[in-house]
């Protein structure tokens, strides 16, 4: 858990009668029982739940129930898992595959810098194909090119 210290200090009441020990236990419960933990490891889930539970505890004027605090932990874990999946380009749910837009973005953005090879190949191919076309087809293609520009 995020904090360490003497056992006595962990049991001192912080807010609404809850102690660090209580927050540790509730965070562990939330981390162990989260329905959609995504690909987050247990430690990350527990730390996420711990923070959310502590924030929820201090934000309330009236004492929340233990269930309210666990639900706050679950919500934070779910939100963190969704953001993690989105960042990594994963589809939500059980699938582990990348989403198409993620792959498209990172293929272009993080791929190797484009070199002149593609342009050279295309121009060479165009010359070879153009020479093989009948005159009638060349006229049609020229007319289309002139009309669309």
N, CA, C and O atoms as a GROMACS GRO file, in nm:
protein
  596
    1UNK      N    1   0.084  -0.118   0.000
    1UNK     CA    2   0.000   0.000   0.000
    1UNK      C    3   0.088   0.125   0.000
    1UNK      O    4   0.208   0.115   0.027
    2UNK      N    5   0.033   0.241  -0.029
    2UNK     CA    6   0.112   0.361  -0.047
    2UNK      C    7   0.188   0.408   0.077
    2UNK      O    8   0.293   0.471   0.063
    3UNK      N    9   0.139   0.380   0.196
    3UNK     CA   10   0.203   0.432   0.315
    3UNK      C   11   0.254   0.320   0.403
    3UNK      O   12   0.198   0.211   0.406
    4UNK      N   13   0.362   0.348   0.475
    4UNK     CA   14   0.410   0.252   0.574
    4UNK      C   15   0.427   0.329   0.704
    4UNK      O   16   0.425   0.452   0.705
    5UNK      N   17   0.444   0.259   0.811
    5UNK     CA   18   0.462   0.324   0.941
    5UNK      C   19   0.428   0.224   1.049
    5UNK      O   20   0.406   0.106   1.023
    6UNK      N   21   0.424   0.273   1.170
    6UNK     CA   22   0.396   0.182   1.280
    6UNK      C   23   0.252   0.134   1.274
    6UNK      O   24   0.165   0.201   1.218
    7UNK      N   25   0.228   0.017   1.332
    7UNK     CA   26   0.093  -0.041   1.331
    7UNK      C   27  -0.004   0.048   1.406
    7UNK      O   28  -0.121   0.057   1.369
    8UNK      N   29   0.042   0.114   1.513
    8UNK     CA   30  -0.047   0.201   1.591
    8UNK      C   31  -0.092   0.321   1.509
    8UNK      O   32  -0.209   0.360   1.514
    9UNK      N   33   0.000   0.380   1.432
    9UNK     CA   34  -0.035   0.497   1.352
    9UNK      C   35  -0.136   0.461   1.243
    9UNK      O   36  -0.221   0.542   1.208
   10UNK      N   37  -0.127   0.340   1.191
   10UNK     CA   38  -0.220   0.297   1.086
   10UNK      C   39  -0.363   0.284   1.138
   10UNK      O   40  -0.457   0.287   1.059
   11UNK      N   41  -0.380   0.269   1.269
   11UNK     CA   42  -0.514   0.249   1.326
   11UNK      C   43  -0.573   0.378   1.384
   11UNK      O   44  -0.686   0.377   1.432
   12UNK      N   45  -0.497   0.487   1.381
   12UNK     CA   46  -0.550   0.613   1.433
   12UNK      C   47  -0.657   0.666   1.338
   12UNK      O   48  -0.640   0.661   1.216
   13UNK      N   49  -0.768   0.715   1.393
   13UNK     CA   50  -0.875   0.767   1.306
   13UNK      C   51  -0.828   0.890   1.228
   13UNK      O   52  -0.761   0.978   1.281
   14UNK      N   53  -0.865   0.894   1.101
   14UNK     CA   54  -0.831   1.007   1.015
   14UNK      C   55  -0.952   1.097   0.992
   14UNK      O   56  -0.951   1.214   1.028
   15UNK      N   57  -1.054   1.041   0.934
   15UNK     CA   58  -1.174   1.120   0.898
   15UNK      C   59  -1.294   1.027   0.912
   15UNK      O   60  -1.291   0.913   0.867
   16UNK      N   61  -1.398   1.076   0.975
   16UNK     CA   62  -1.522   1.001   0.996
   16UNK      C   63  -1.498   0.865   1.062
   16UNK      O   64  -1.573   0.771   1.039
   17UNK      N   65  -1.393   0.856   1.142
   17UNK     CA   66  -1.365   0.733   1.215
   17UNK      C   67  -1.287   0.628   1.136
   17UNK      O   68  -1.254   0.523   1.190
   18UNK      N   69  -1.257   0.654   1.010
   18UNK     CA   70  -1.180   0.560   0.929
   18UNK      C   71  -1.031   0.584   0.950
   18UNK      O   72  -0.988   0.698   0.966
   19UNK      N   73  -0.953   0.480   0.951
   19UNK     CA   74  -0.808   0.489   0.970
   19UNK      C   75  -0.738   0.451   0.838
   19UNK      O   76  -0.802   0.408   0.742
   20UNK      N   77  -0.605   0.468   0.836
   20UNK     CA   78  -0.528   0.424   0.720
   20UNK      C   79  -0.544   0.274   0.699
   20UNK      O   80  -0.550   0.226   0.586
   21UNK      N   81  -0.551   0.202   0.809
   21UNK     CA   82  -0.571   0.057   0.801
   21UNK      C   83  -0.704   0.025   0.730
   21UNK      O   84  -0.710  -0.065   0.646
   22UNK      N   85  -0.809   0.099   0.763
   22UNK     CA   86  -0.938   0.079   0.697
   22UNK      C   87  -0.929   0.110   0.547
   22UNK      O   88  -0.984   0.037   0.464
   23UNK      N   89  -0.861   0.219   0.514
   23UNK     CA   90  -0.846   0.256   0.372
   23UNK      C   91  -0.766   0.149   0.299
   23UNK      O   92  -0.800   0.112   0.186
   24UNK      N   93  -0.659   0.098   0.363
   24UNK     CA   94  -0.580  -0.010   0.302
   24UNK      C   95  -0.669  -0.131   0.273
   24UNK      O   96  -0.664  -0.187   0.164
   25UNK      N   97  -0.749  -0.171   0.371
   25UNK     CA   98  -0.837  -0.288   0.354
   25UNK      C   99  -0.941  -0.266   0.245
   25UNK      O  100  -0.966  -0.355   0.164
   26UNK      N  101  -1.002  -0.148   0.244
   26UNK     CA  102  -1.104  -0.119   0.143
   26UNK      C  103  -1.043  -0.112   0.002
   26UNK      O  104  -1.105  -0.157  -0.095
   27UNK      N  105  -0.923  -0.056  -0.008
   27UNK     CA  106  -0.856  -0.050  -0.138
   27UNK      C  107  -0.820  -0.190  -0.187
   27UNK      O  108  -0.834  -0.220  -0.306
   28UNK      N  109  -0.775  -0.276  -0.097
   28UNK     CA  110  -0.743  -0.414  -0.134
   28UNK      C  111  -0.870  -0.487  -0.179
   28UNK      O  112  -0.866  -0.564  -0.275
   29UNK      N  113  -0.980  -0.464  -0.109
   29UNK     CA  114  -1.106  -0.526  -0.147
   29UNK      C  115  -1.150  -0.478  -0.286
   29UNK      O  116  -1.189  -0.559  -0.370
   30UNK      N  117  -1.142  -0.347  -0.310
   30UNK     CA  118  -1.182  -0.292  -0.440
   30UNK      C  119  -1.092  -0.347  -0.551
   30UNK      O  120  -1.140  -0.381  -0.659
   31UNK      N  121  -0.962  -0.355  -0.525
   31UNK     CA  122  -0.867  -0.404  -0.626
   31UNK      C  123  -0.893  -0.551  -0.659
   31UNK      O  124  -0.876  -0.593  -0.773
   32UNK      N  125  -0.933  -0.628  -0.559
   32UNK     CA  126  -0.955  -0.772  -0.578
   32UNK      C  127  -1.089  -0.805  -0.641
   32UNK      O  128  -1.105  -0.913  -0.699
   33UNK      N  129  -1.185  -0.714  -0.630
   33UNK     CA  130  -1.321  -0.745  -0.676
   33UNK      C  131  -1.369  -0.657  -0.791
   33UNK      O  132  -1.485  -0.664  -0.829
   34UNK      N  133  -1.281  -0.575  -0.847
   34UNK     CA  134  -1.320  -0.489  -0.959
   34UNK      C  135  -1.364  -0.575  -1.077
   34UNK      O  136  -1.296  -0.671  -1.113
   35UNK      N  137  -1.480  -0.541  -1.137
   35UNK     CA  138  -1.535  -0.622  -1.246
   35UNK      C  139  -1.458  -0.605  -1.376
   35UNK      O  140  -1.439  -0.703  -1.449
   36UNK      N  141  -1.413  -0.485  -1.408
   36UNK     CA  142  -1.343  -0.459  -1.534
   36UNK      C  143  -1.207  -0.398  -1.504
   36UNK      O  144  -1.187  -0.278  -1.525
   37UNK      N  145  -1.112  -0.479  -1.455
   37UNK     CA  146  -0.982  -0.422  -1.421
   37UNK      C  147  -0.893  -0.395  -1.541
   37UNK      O  148  -0.782  -0.345  -1.527
   38UNK      N  149  -0.942  -0.429  -1.660
   38UNK     CA  150  -0.859  -0.410  -1.779
   38UNK      C  151  -0.733  -0.494  -1.769
   38UNK      O  152  -0.739  -0.610  -1.729
   39UNK      N  153  -0.622  -0.436  -1.803
   39UNK     CA  154  -0.494  -0.506  -1.798
   39UNK      C  155  -0.409  -0.452  -1.684
   39UNK      O  156  -0.287  -0.469  -1.683
   40UNK      N  157  -0.473  -0.385  -1.587
   40UNK     CA  158  -0.400  -0.328  -1.475
   40UNK      C  159  -0.361  -0.437  -1.376
   40UNK      O  160  -0.442  -0.525  -1.345
   41UNK      N  161  -0.238  -0.432  -1.327
   41UNK     CA  162  -0.197  -0.530  -1.227
   41UNK      C  163  -0.260  -0.495  -1.093
   41UNK      O  164  -0.312  -0.384  -1.074
   42UNK      N  165  -0.256  -0.589  -1.000
   42UNK     CA  166  -0.323  -0.571  -0.871
   42UNK      C  167  -0.270  -0.449  -0.797
   42UNK      O  168  -0.348  -0.374  -0.738
   43UNK      N  169  -0.142  -0.428  -0.799
   43UNK     CA  170  -0.081  -0.315  -0.727
   43UNK      C  171  -0.134  -0.181  -0.780
   43UNK      O  172  -0.166  -0.091  -0.703
   44UNK      N  173  -0.141  -0.169  -0.911
   44UNK     CA  174  -0.192  -0.046  -0.972
   44UNK      C  175  -0.339  -0.025  -0.936
   44UNK      O  176  -0.381   0.086  -0.904
   45UNK      N  177  -0.417  -0.133  -0.940
   45UNK     CA  178  -0.558  -0.123  -0.901
   45UNK      C  179  -0.571  -0.080  -0.756
   45UNK      O  180  -0.654   0.006  -0.724
   46UNK      N  181  -0.490  -0.138  -0.666
   46UNK     CA  182  -0.498  -0.105  -0.524
   46UNK      C  183  -0.458   0.041  -0.499
   46UNK      O  184  -0.524   0.110  -0.421
   47UNK      N  185  -0.353   0.088  -0.564
   47UNK     CA  186  -0.310   0.227  -0.546
   47UNK      C  187  -0.415   0.324  -0.600
   47UNK      O  188  -0.442   0.428  -0.540
   48UNK      N  189  -0.474   0.289  -0.713
   48UNK     CA  190  -0.578   0.374  -0.772
   48UNK      C  191  -0.699   0.380  -0.680
   48UNK      O  192  -0.753   0.488  -0.654
   49UNK      N  193  -0.740   0.265  -0.629
   49UNK     CA  194  -0.854   0.260  -0.537
   49UNK      C  195  -0.823   0.334  -0.408
   49UNK      O  196  -0.908   0.406  -0.355
   50UNK      N  197  -0.702   0.318  -0.356
   50UNK     CA  198  -0.663   0.385  -0.230
   50UNK      C  199  -0.679   0.537  -0.243
   50UNK      O  200  -0.737   0.601  -0.155
   51UNK      N  201  -0.628   0.591  -0.351
   51UNK     CA  202  -0.638   0.736  -0.372
   51UNK      C  203  -0.782   0.782  -0.382
   51UNK      O  204  -0.821   0.882  -0.322
   52UNK      N  205  -0.862   0.708  -0.458
   52UNK     CA  206  -1.003   0.745  -0.477
   52UNK      C  207  -1.080   0.735  -0.346
   52UNK      O  208  -1.164   0.819  -0.316
   53UNK      N  209  -1.052   0.632  -0.268
   53UNK     CA  210  -1.121   0.614  -0.141
   53UNK      C  211  -1.084   0.726  -0.045
   53UNK      O  212  -1.172   0.782   0.022
   54UNK      N  213  -0.956   0.760  -0.037
   54UNK     CA  214  -0.913   0.869   0.052
   54UNK      C  215  -0.976   1.002   0.009
   54UNK      O  216  -1.022   1.079   0.093
   55UNK      N  217  -0.977   1.029  -0.121
   55UNK     CA  218  -1.038   1.153  -0.171
   55UNK      C  219  -1.187   1.156  -0.139
   55UNK      O  220  -1.240   1.258  -0.094
   56UNK      N  221  -1.254   1.045  -0.161
   56UNK     CA  222  -1.398   1.038  -0.135
   56UNK      C  223  -1.426   1.058   0.014
   56UNK      O  224  -1.521   1.127   0.052
   57UNK      N  225  -1.344   0.998   0.097
   57UNK     CA  226  -1.361   1.008   0.241
   57UNK      C  227  -1.348   1.153   0.288
   57UNK      O  228  -1.426   1.199   0.371
   58UNK      N  229  -1.250   1.225   0.236
   58UNK     CA  230  -1.228   1.363   0.278
   58UNK      C  231  -1.321   1.462   0.209
   58UNK      O  232  -1.339   1.573   0.258
   59UNK      N  233  -1.379   1.425   0.098
   59UNK     CA  234  -1.470   1.515   0.027
   59UNK      C  235  -1.610   1.517   0.088
   59UNK      O  236  -1.685   1.612   0.067
   60UNK      N  237  -1.645   1.415   0.163
   60UNK     CA  238  -1.780   1.403   0.219
   60UNK      C  239  -1.791   1.475   0.352
   60UNK      O  240  -1.702   1.464   0.437
   61UNK      N  241  -1.901   1.548   0.370
   61UNK     CA  242  -1.928   1.611   0.500
   61UNK      C  243  -1.980   1.510   0.600
   61UNK      O  244  -1.954   1.520   0.720
   62UNK      N  245  -2.056   1.411   0.549
   62UNK     CA  246  -2.109   1.306   0.636
   62UNK      C  247  -2.029   1.179   0.611
   62UNK      O  248  -1.971   1.159   0.504
   63UNK      N  249  -2.027   1.093   0.712
   63UNK     CA  250  -1.950   0.969   0.700
   63UNK      C  251  -2.009   0.879   0.591
   63UNK      O  252  -2.127   0.846   0.595
   64UNK      N  253  -1.927   0.839   0.494
   64UNK     CA  254  -1.975   0.746   0.392
   64UNK      C  255  -1.975   0.604   0.448
   64UNK      O  256  -1.907   0.575   0.546
   65UNK      N  257  -2.051   0.518   0.386
   65UNK     CA  258  -2.049   0.377   0.426
   65UNK      C  259  -1.925   0.311   0.365
   65UNK      O  260  -1.862   0.365   0.273
   66UNK      N  261  -1.891   0.194   0.417
   66UNK     CA  262  -1.779   0.119   0.361
   66UNK      C  263  -1.807   0.086   0.215
   66UNK      O  264  -1.717   0.089   0.131
   67UNK      N  265  -1.933   0.054   0.185
   67UNK     CA  266  -1.971   0.023   0.047
   67UNK      C  267  -1.950   0.144  -0.044
   67UNK      O  268  -1.900   0.130  -0.156
   68UNK      N  269  -1.987   0.264   0.004
   68UNK     CA  270  -1.965   0.386  -0.076
   68UNK      C  271  -1.817   0.400  -0.111
   68UNK      O  272  -1.782   0.439  -0.223
   69UNK      N  273  -1.731   0.370  -0.016
   69UNK     CA  274  -1.588   0.385  -0.039
   69UNK      C  275  -1.536   0.279  -0.137
   69UNK      O  276  -1.452   0.310  -0.222
   70UNK      N  277  -1.584   0.157  -0.127
   70UNK     CA  278  -1.544   0.052  -0.221
   70UNK      C  279  -1.593   0.088  -0.362
   70UNK      O  280  -1.520   0.070  -0.460
   71UNK      N  281  -1.716   0.138  -0.372
   71UNK     CA  282  -1.770   0.178  -0.503
   71UNK      C  283  -1.685   0.290  -0.563
   71UNK      O  284  -1.661   0.291  -0.684
   72UNK      N  285  -1.640   0.384  -0.481
   72UNK     CA  286  -1.551   0.490  -0.530
   72UNK      C  287  -1.421   0.429  -0.582
   72UNK      O  288  -1.369   0.473  -0.685
   73UNK      N  289  -1.369   0.329  -0.513
   73UNK     CA  290  -1.249   0.259  -0.559
   73UNK      C  291  -1.272   0.188  -0.691
   73UNK      O  292  -1.189   0.197  -0.782
   74UNK      N  293  -1.385   0.118  -0.704
   74UNK     CA  294  -1.418   0.049  -0.829
   74UNK      C  295  -1.428   0.148  -0.945
   74UNK      O  296  -1.377   0.123  -1.054
   75UNK      N  297  -1.495   0.260  -0.920
   75UNK     CA  298  -1.512   0.360  -1.026
   75UNK      C  299  -1.377   0.412  -1.073
   75UNK      O  300  -1.354   0.429  -1.193
   76UNK      N  301  -1.287   0.437  -0.979
   76UNK     CA  302  -1.154   0.487  -1.015
   76UNK      C  303  -1.075   0.381  -1.093
   76UNK      O  304  -1.006   0.414  -1.189
   77UNK      N  305  -1.086   0.256  -1.052
   77UNK     CA  306  -1.017   0.148  -1.124
   77UNK      C  307  -1.072   0.136  -1.266
   77UNK      O  308  -0.995   0.124  -1.362
   78UNK      N  309  -1.204   0.140  -1.280
   78UNK     CA  310  -1.264   0.132  -1.413
   78UNK      C  311  -1.222   0.247  -1.502
   78UNK      O  312  -1.193   0.228  -1.620
   79UNK      N  313  -1.219   0.368  -1.445
   79UNK     CA  314  -1.178   0.486  -1.522
   79UNK      C  315  -1.032   0.473  -1.564
   79UNK      O  316  -0.996   0.501  -1.678
   80UNK      N  317  -0.948   0.431  -1.471
   80UNK     CA  318  -0.805   0.414  -1.501
   80UNK      C  319  -0.786   0.307  -1.610
   80UNK      O  320  -0.705   0.325  -1.700
   81UNK      N  321  -0.859   0.197  -1.600
   81UNK     CA  322  -0.848   0.089  -1.699
   81UNK      C  323  -0.893   0.137  -1.836
   81UNK      O  324  -0.830   0.105  -1.937
   82UNK      N  325  -1.002   0.215  -1.843
   82UNK     CA  326  -1.049   0.268  -1.972
   82UNK      C  327  -0.944   0.362  -2.032
   82UNK      O  328  -0.915   0.354  -2.152
   83UNK      N  329  -0.888   0.451  -1.949
   83UNK     CA  330  -0.785   0.542  -2.000
   83UNK      C  331  -0.660   0.466  -2.045
   83UNK      O  332  -0.599   0.501  -2.145
   84UNK      N  333  -0.623   0.363  -1.970
   84UNK     CA  334  -0.507   0.282  -2.006
   84UNK      C  335  -0.532   0.210  -2.139
   84UNK      O  336  -0.445   0.207  -2.225
   85UNK      N  337  -0.651   0.153  -2.155
   85UNK     CA  338  -0.685   0.086  -2.280
   85UNK      C  339  -0.685   0.185  -2.396
   85UNK      O  340  -0.635   0.154  -2.505
   86UNK      N  341  -0.740   0.302  -2.374
   86UNK     CA  342  -0.745   0.403  -2.479
   86UNK      C  343  -0.604   0.446  -2.518
   86UNK      O  344  -0.573   0.458  -2.637
   87UNK      N  345  -0.519   0.467  -2.419
   87UNK     CA  346  -0.382   0.508  -2.446
   87UNK      C  347  -0.307   0.402  -2.525
   87UNK      O  348  -0.228   0.433  -2.613
   88UNK      N  349  -0.333   0.276  -2.492
   88UNK     CA  350  -0.264   0.166  -2.558
   88UNK      C  351  -0.336   0.118  -2.684
   88UNK      O  352  -0.289   0.026  -2.751
   89UNK      N  353  -0.451   0.180  -2.716
   89UNK     CA  354  -0.523   0.145  -2.838
   89UNK      C  355  -0.595   0.012  -2.830
   89UNK      O  356  -0.618  -0.053  -2.932
   90UNK      N  357  -0.631  -0.028  -2.711
   90UNK     CA  358  -0.702  -0.155  -2.696
   90UNK      C  359  -0.851  -0.131  -2.699
   90UNK      O  360  -0.901  -0.028  -2.654
   91UNK      N  361  -0.922  -0.228  -2.754
   91UNK     CA  362  -1.067  -0.224  -2.748
   91UNK      C  363  -1.109  -0.253  -2.605
   91UNK      O  364  -1.041  -0.327  -2.534
   92UNK      N  365  -1.219  -0.195  -2.560
   92UNK     CA  366  -1.265  -0.216  -2.423
   92UNK      C  367  -1.328  -0.353  -2.412
   92UNK      O  368  -1.388  -0.402  -2.508
   93UNK      N  369  -1.316  -0.415  -2.299
   93UNK     CA  370  -1.375  -0.546  -2.277
   93UNK      C  371  -1.267  -0.653  -2.274
   93UNK      O  372  -1.157  -0.630  -2.223
   94UNK      N  373  -1.300  -0.768  -2.329
   94UNK     CA  374  -1.209  -0.882  -2.321
   94UNK      C  375  -1.103  -0.882  -2.429
   94UNK      O  376  -0.997  -0.943  -2.412
   95UNK      N  377  -1.128  -0.815  -2.540
   95UNK     CA  378  -1.035  -0.821  -2.652
   95UNK      C  379  -0.901  -0.759  -2.621
   95UNK      O  380  -0.892  -0.661  -2.547
   96UNK      N  381  -0.795  -0.816  -2.677
   96UNK     CA  382  -0.661  -0.763  -2.655
   96UNK      C  383  -0.608  -0.697  -2.782
   96UNK      O  384  -0.496  -0.644  -2.781
   97UNK      N  385  -0.684  -0.698  -2.889
   97UNK     CA  386  -0.636  -0.643  -3.015
   97UNK      C  387  -0.639  -0.491  -3.015
   97UNK      O  388  -0.714  -0.429  -2.939
   98UNK      N  389  -0.558  -0.432  -3.100
   98UNK     CA  390  -0.554  -0.286  -3.113
   98UNK      C  391  -0.675  -0.239  -3.194
   98UNK      O  392  -0.722  -0.310  -3.283
   99UNK      N  393  -0.723  -0.121  -3.164
   99UNK     CA  394  -0.831  -0.064  -3.242
   99UNK      C  395  -0.775  -0.013  -3.374
   99UNK      O  396  -0.658   0.026  -3.380
  100UNK      N  397  -0.854  -0.011  -3.481
  100UNK     CA  398  -0.803   0.028  -3.613
  100UNK      C  399  -0.745   0.169  -3.616
  100UNK      O  400  -0.640   0.191  -3.676
  101UNK      N  401  -0.811   0.266  -3.553
  101UNK     CA  402  -0.760   0.403  -3.557
  101UNK      C  403  -0.628   0.417  -3.484
  101UNK      O  404  -0.541   0.493  -3.526
  102UNK      N  405  -0.611   0.343  -3.375
  102UNK     CA  406  -0.484   0.344  -3.302
  102UNK      C  407  -0.373   0.293  -3.392
  102UNK      O  408  -0.267   0.356  -3.403
  103UNK      N  409  -0.396   0.180  -3.457
  103UNK     CA  410  -0.294   0.122  -3.545
  103UNK      C  411  -0.263   0.216  -3.661
  103UNK      O  412  -0.147   0.234  -3.698
  104UNK      N  413  -0.366   0.275  -3.719
  104UNK     CA  414  -0.347   0.367  -3.831
  104UNK      C  415  -0.263   0.487  -3.788
  104UNK      O  416  -0.170   0.526  -3.859
  105UNK      N  417  -0.295   0.546  -3.673
  105UNK     CA  418  -0.223   0.663  -3.624
  105UNK      C  419  -0.076   0.630  -3.599
  105UNK      O  420   0.013   0.700  -3.647
  106UNK      N  421  -0.050   0.522  -3.522
  106UNK     CA  422   0.087   0.492  -3.483
  106UNK      C  423   0.168   0.435  -3.598
  106UNK      O  424   0.291   0.448  -3.598
  107UNK      N  425   0.105   0.373  -3.695
  107UNK     CA  426   0.180   0.324  -3.810
  107UNK      C  427   0.237   0.442  -3.888
  107UNK      O  428   0.351   0.438  -3.932
  108UNK      N  429   0.156   0.546  -3.905
  108UNK     CA  430   0.202   0.664  -3.978
  108UNK      C  431   0.295   0.749  -3.891
  108UNK      O  432   0.400   0.793  -3.938
  109UNK      N  433   0.257   0.773  -3.765
  109UNK     CA  434   0.331   0.864  -3.680
  109UNK      C  435   0.463   0.807  -3.630
  109UNK      O  436   0.563   0.880  -3.621
  110UNK      N  437   0.466   0.680  -3.598
  110UNK     CA  438   0.586   0.623  -3.537
  110UNK      C  439   0.663   0.533  -3.633
  110UNK      O  440   0.766   0.477  -3.597
  111UNK      N  441   0.613   0.521  -3.753
  111UNK     CA  442   0.682   0.437  -3.851
  111UNK      C  443   0.808   0.505  -3.901
  111UNK      O  444   0.836   0.620  -3.865
  112UNK      N  445   0.883   0.435  -3.984
  112UNK     CA  446   1.005   0.496  -4.038
  112UNK      C  447   0.971   0.615  -4.128
  112UNK      O  448   0.863   0.620  -4.188
  113UNK      N  449   1.062   0.707  -4.137
  113UNK     CA  450   1.042   0.823  -4.222
  113UNK      C  451   1.034   0.777  -4.367
  113UNK      O  452   1.113   0.693  -4.411
  114UNK      N  453   0.938   0.834  -4.441
  114UNK     CA  454   0.926   0.791  -4.580
  114UNK      C  455   1.048   0.834  -4.660
  114UNK      O  456   1.094   0.948  -4.649
  115UNK      N  457   1.099   0.744  -4.739
  115UNK     CA  458   1.214   0.774  -4.825
  115UNK      C  459   1.167   0.796  -4.968
  115UNK      O  460   1.047   0.794  -4.996
  116UNK      N  461   1.261   0.816  -5.057
  116UNK     CA  462   1.226   0.843  -5.197
  116UNK      C  463   1.191   0.716  -5.275
  116UNK      O  464   1.149   0.724  -5.391
  117UNK      N  465   1.207   0.600  -5.213
  117UNK     CA  466   1.190   0.475  -5.286
  117UNK      C  467   1.052   0.462  -5.348
  117UNK      O  468   1.039   0.423  -5.464
  118UNK      N  469   0.947   0.494  -5.269
  118UNK     CA  470   0.811   0.477  -5.321
  118UNK      C  471   0.786   0.565  -5.444
  118UNK      O  472   0.725   0.520  -5.541
  119UNK      N  473   0.834   0.690  -5.440
  119UNK     CA  474   0.814   0.778  -5.555
  119UNK      C  475   0.890   0.726  -5.678
  119UNK      O  476   0.838   0.731  -5.790
  120UNK      N  477   1.011   0.678  -5.658
  120UNK     CA  478   1.089   0.624  -5.770
  120UNK      C  479   1.019   0.503  -5.829
  120UNK      O  480   1.009   0.491  -5.951
  121UNK      N  481   0.972   0.414  -5.745
  121UNK     CA  482   0.902   0.293  -5.793
  121UNK      C  483   0.775   0.333  -5.868
  121UNK      O  484   0.746   0.277  -5.974
  122UNK      N  485   0.698   0.428  -5.812
  122UNK     CA  486   0.574   0.469  -5.878
  122UNK      C  487   0.601   0.533  -6.013
  122UNK      O  488   0.531   0.504  -6.110
  123UNK      N  489   0.701   0.620  -6.022
  123UNK     CA  490   0.730   0.685  -6.150
  123UNK      C  491   0.781   0.584  -6.253
  123UNK      O  492   0.746   0.592  -6.371
  124UNK      N  493   0.862   0.491  -6.208
  124UNK     CA  494   0.912   0.388  -6.299
  124UNK      C  495   0.796   0.301  -6.348
  124UNK      O  496   0.786   0.270  -6.467
  125UNK      N  497   0.710   0.263  -6.256
  125UNK     CA  498   0.595   0.180  -6.292
  125UNK      C  499   0.503   0.256  -6.387
  125UNK      O  500   0.452   0.199  -6.483
  126UNK      N  501   0.481   0.385  -6.359
  126UNK     CA  502   0.395   0.464  -6.446
  126UNK      C  503   0.449   0.467  -6.589
  126UNK      O  504   0.374   0.450  -6.685
  127UNK      N  505   0.579   0.488  -6.602
  127UNK     CA  506   0.640   0.490  -6.736
  127UNK      C  507   0.625   0.357  -6.807
  127UNK      O  508   0.597   0.353  -6.926
  128UNK      N  509   0.643   0.248  -6.734
  128UNK     CA  510   0.632   0.115  -6.794
  128UNK      C  511   0.487   0.084  -6.832
  128UNK      O  512   0.460   0.030  -6.939
  129UNK      N  513   0.395   0.120  -6.744
  129UNK     CA  514   0.253   0.094  -6.773
  129UNK      C  515   0.205   0.182  -6.887
  129UNK      O  516   0.133   0.137  -6.975
  130UNK      N  517   0.246   0.310  -6.886
  130UNK     CA  518   0.204   0.405  -6.990
  130UNK      C  519   0.247   0.356  -7.128
  130UNK      O  520   0.172   0.365  -7.225
  131UNK      N  521   0.368   0.306  -7.135
  131UNK     CA  522   0.419   0.257  -7.264
  131UNK      C  523   0.340   0.135  -7.313
  131UNK      O  524   0.329   0.112  -7.434
  132UNK      N  525   0.287   0.057  -7.221
  132UNK     CA  526   0.213  -0.064  -7.259
  132UNK      C  527   0.067  -0.037  -7.292
  132UNK      O  528   0.000  -0.125  -7.348
  133UNK      N  529   0.016   0.082  -7.260
  133UNK     CA  530  -0.126   0.112  -7.285
  133UNK      C  531  -0.149   0.145  -7.432
  133UNK      O  532  -0.064   0.207  -7.496
  134UNK      N  533  -0.264   0.105  -7.485
  134UNK     CA  534  -0.301   0.147  -7.621
  134UNK      C  535  -0.325   0.298  -7.623
  134UNK      O  536  -0.360   0.358  -7.521
  135UNK      N  537  -0.306   0.359  -7.737
  135UNK     CA  538  -0.320   0.504  -7.754
  135UNK      C  539  -0.458   0.553  -7.707
  135UNK      O  540  -0.468   0.659  -7.646
  136UNK      N  541  -0.561   0.477  -7.734
  136UNK     CA  542  -0.698   0.514  -7.696
  136UNK      C  543  -0.709   0.526  -7.542
  136UNK      O  544  -0.772   0.620  -7.492
  137UNK      N  545  -0.650   0.434  -7.469
  137UNK     CA  546  -0.656   0.437  -7.323
  137UNK      C  547  -0.574   0.554  -7.268
  137UNK      O  548  -0.613   0.615  -7.168
  138UNK      N  549  -0.463   0.584  -7.332
  138UNK     CA  550  -0.382   0.700  -7.287
  138UNK      C  551  -0.462   0.829  -7.301
  138UNK      O  552  -0.459   0.914  -7.211
  139UNK      N  553  -0.534   0.846  -7.415
  139UNK     CA  554  -0.614   0.967  -7.435
  139UNK      C  555  -0.722   0.981  -7.328
  139UNK      O  556  -0.746   1.090  -7.278
  140UNK      N  557  -0.787   0.870  -7.293
  140UNK     CA  558  -0.891   0.871  -7.190
  140UNK      C  559  -0.831   0.913  -7.055
  140UNK      O  560  -0.887   0.998  -6.985
  141UNK      N  561  -0.718   0.854  -7.019
  141UNK     CA  562  -0.654   0.887  -6.891
  141UNK      C  563  -0.607   1.032  -6.888
  141UNK      O  564  -0.620   1.098  -6.784
  142UNK      N  565  -0.554   1.084  -6.998
  142UNK     CA  566  -0.513   1.224  -7.005
  142UNK      C  567  -0.633   1.317  -6.990
  142UNK      O  568  -0.626   1.418  -6.919
  143UNK      N  569  -0.743   1.282  -7.055
  143UNK     CA  570  -0.865   1.364  -7.044
  143UNK      C  571  -0.916   1.364  -6.900
  143UNK      O  572  -0.956   1.469  -6.849
  144UNK      N  573  -0.915   1.249  -6.835
  144UNK     CA  574  -0.957   1.242  -6.694
  144UNK      C  575  -0.865   1.325  -6.604
  144UNK      O  576  -0.913   1.397  -6.517
  145UNK      N  577  -0.736   1.315  -6.626
  145UNK     CA  578  -0.640   1.389  -6.544
  145UNK      C  579  -0.658   1.539  -6.561
  145UNK      O  580  -0.654   1.614  -6.463
  146UNK      N  581  -0.679   1.585  -6.684
  146UNK     CA  582  -0.698   1.727  -6.711
  146UNK      C  583  -0.831   1.776  -6.656
  146UNK      O  584  -0.841   1.890  -6.609
  147UNK      N  585  -0.933   1.692  -6.661
  147UNK     CA  586  -1.066   1.731  -6.614
  147UNK      C  587  -1.071   1.742  -6.461
  147UNK      O  588  -1.140   1.830  -6.408
  148UNK      N  589  -1.000   1.656  -6.391
  148UNK     CA  590  -1.004   1.654  -6.244
  148UNK      C  591  -0.906   1.753  -6.181
  148UNK      O  592  -0.913   1.773  -6.060
  149UNK      N  593  -0.818   1.814  -6.255
  149UNK     CA  594  -0.725   1.912  -6.197
  149UNK      C  595  -0.770   2.048  -6.230
  149UNK      O  596  -0.706   2.145  -6.190
   0.00000   0.00000   0.00000
